[in-house]
Amino acid sequence: MKITPTAIPEVLVIEPDVHGDARGFFLETWHARKYAAQGLDAAFVQDNHSRSRRGVLRGLHYQLNQPQGKLVRVVSGSVFDVAVDIRKGSPTFGQWVGIELSGDNHRQFYVPPGFAHGFCVLSESADFLYKCTDYYAPEDEHGILWNDPAIGIDWPARDFLISEKDAKNGLLGEMDDVLPVYEAGA
């Protein structure tokens, strides 16, 4: 397995070892000791699975008081997945990184607590799986507008199907009272 930091060092790309032959393939999607030895030492408490069709954009979501780290992957189809640093005082505040995840490339993306997360579906449909370091708390969920010009995410498409809730998300510059605070070394 190979774990590579992105331009925002806390956000990681994981390329698991895939063992394949004429019968198919096998890979470990989580092995606590192996991942910890490579620098990803997280305790996950919840697994989620979503299915979305082409053009769906979900996000940018985060929880403030119960922040979730997310280890995300796609088992069918493909998505463009994005993490945005929203930690006040962080040297990478307001910056984003994105990666294509697919059932074919088997990549995983680790989005740490303190980051907003979102994705758009590139294929006809996509099955998106993710492990979380804290439980989902709907009363604690917040969102940032997917096309906030201050962030400037270069989404690979423009014609999206977005939920009414996500369409009403605020701009990063207007959310100071509901953003996490950066803690160096945390």
Phi, psi and omega in degrees: 000145180236126176246125184235125173293148177268192175299337170255103194305333180285340178271128189239146170254128181246127175245099183288157173289124179250123180254114184229156173206195183299339181278337185144219181214167174219141172208152174271126180266346174197130175214102191308313182293317181293318179293319179298320179297336179263005175104000178250090182252090184233148175253113182265140184239351185209137173248140179230155178220125175233150174237134180220156180262170182309137176088350178289134173240126178243130177124181007267120188249152171198163173243139184271305186274338175235065185298141182249128162277145182228130171255109190248152176201163178241131180257343179210130182088199180211148178223159167257116187252141188226139171238135180237127178284114181243020181278114179303130179090354179289143177295344178247022180306132177082356179271156181228156170226148180220156182208148173274127175247139179211164175294340179272322183272346174061011180294155171238158182227125177258119178252108186286165173303145181094004179241145170275150185226143175199166177205158172233147184270128182260336183262179179305320172206167179212138172258118189246122181243141177208143176261144182237145179275351174216165184283150175294130179232095185304328180288346182254001183282137177228165180211153176242141183302131186301331183246031177305119183295336178291335178269314174070043178296132179267076179296143183283000178216174181230339184262093188250154169259115187235140179295156177301320180298313181292329178293339181263003179301154182271173176276147182306318182292348180256007190246019187309324183283350179232039176243146177289159179258135179290133175236109181304133178079000182277000000 
